[in-house]
Amino acid sequence: MFLTINPKSQTPLYEQIVQQVKELIAKGILEEGEQLPSVRELAAQIVMNPNTVSKAYKELERQDVIVTVRGKGTFVAQASERAIDPRQRKIIQDQLNKLVVEANYANVTKEEMIEWVEKEFKALGGTRHAD
């Protein structure tokens, strides 16, 4: 698993891990049921404190993105096991609202926004992308 952490980013390190793991899954680079490196292994790979990696893994587990099986390791969760979190959907709606307002002030058209969204879904290559 290859992650690129930017220590100068405004985004906390553990959130960078969370986002990148989700992206790798969405792109099919990490597949359902695939085993992830242990906390210590990943911490060594990306030269980071194991506590930070552990925090990221706990957040990914809370979001049902990964599952840990005692004595066996941590795995990418099956899509069917992922819960639909209404709070997460609300957060996404709120972020989209802010983005649309900013786009309006930057004279970005609705058509451009839709084109960009479709492009990003296609880049993920997952089953939930726009055609």
Secondary structure, DSSP 4 states (H G I P E B T S, - for coil): ------TTSSS-HHHHHHHHHHHHHHTTSS-TTPEEPPHHHHHHHHT--HHHHHHHHHHHHHTTSEEEETTTEEEEPPGGG----HHHHHHHHHHHHHHHHHHHHTT--HHHHHHHHHHHHHHHTSTT---
